[in-house]
């Protein structure tokens, strides 16, 4: 009776391990497919940005996209206004005395 319990336990563990491995491999393959599709979509979006002159792509020697540069033009307008008032002061000497006169 002890040996039959041990065999059943090993058989159950083996079946559980096989099911876990199968699920792991299937999930891994699904994830690889999704990553490939997302990579393809990202490449299409980046090429569209480059074709519309909104961005420049940096590429390696094999032509793979390794970076992205956005060309952005900024326009701004500033208006300055100032006003001044001038005053002229003349100092004149008359007959040895020092009289100041102001003219505007």
For each residue, the residues with C-beta under 8 A, 3 or more apart:
1: 4 5
2: 5 6
3: 6 7
4: 1 7 8
5: 1 2 8 9
6: 2 3 9 10
7: 3 4 10 11
8: 4 5 11 12
9: 5 6 12 13
10: 6 7 13 14
11: 7 8 14 15
12: 8 9 15 16
13: 9 10 16 17
14: 10 11 17 18
15: 11 12 18 19
16: 12 13 19 20
17: 13 14 20 21
18: 14 15 21 22
19: 15 16 22 23
20: 16 17 23 24
21: 17 18 24 25
22: 18 19 25 26
23: 19 20 26 27
24: 20 21 27 28
25: 21 22 28 29
26: 22 23 29 30
27: 23 24 30 31
28: 24 25 31 32
29: 25 26 32 33
30: 26 27 33 34
31: 27 28 34 35
32: 28 29 35 36
33: 29 30 36 37
34: 30 31 37 38
35: 31 32 38 39
36: 32 33 39 40
37: 33 34 40 41
38: 34 35 41 42
39: 35 36 42 43
40: 36 37 43 44
41: 37 38 44 45
42: 38 39 45 46
43: 39 40 46 47 65
44: 40 41 47 48
45: 41 42 48 49
46: 42 43 49 50 55 57 65 68
47: 43 44 50 51 57
48: 44 45 51 52
49: 45 46 52 54 55 68
50: 46 47 53 54 55 56 57
51: 47 48
52: 48 49
53: 50 71
54: 49 50 70 71
55: 46 49 50 68 69 70 71
56: 50 68 69 71
57: 46 47 50 65 67 68 69
58: 65 66 67 68 69
59: 62 63 64 65 66
60: 63 64 66
61:
62: 59
63: 59 60
64: 59 60
65: 43 46 57 58 59 68
66: 58 59 60
67: 57 58
68: 46 49 55 56 57 58 65
69: 55 56 57 58
70: 54 55
71: 53 54 55 56
72:
73:
74:
75:
76:
77:
78:
79:
80:
81:
82:
83:
84:
85:
86:
87: 102 104
88: 103 104
89: 100 102 103
90: 101 102 103
91: 98 100
92: 99 100 101
93: 96 97 98 99
94: 97 99
95:
96: 93
97: 93 94
98: 91 93
99: 92 93 94
100: 89 91 92
101: 90 92
102: 87 89 90
103: 88 89 90
104: 87 88
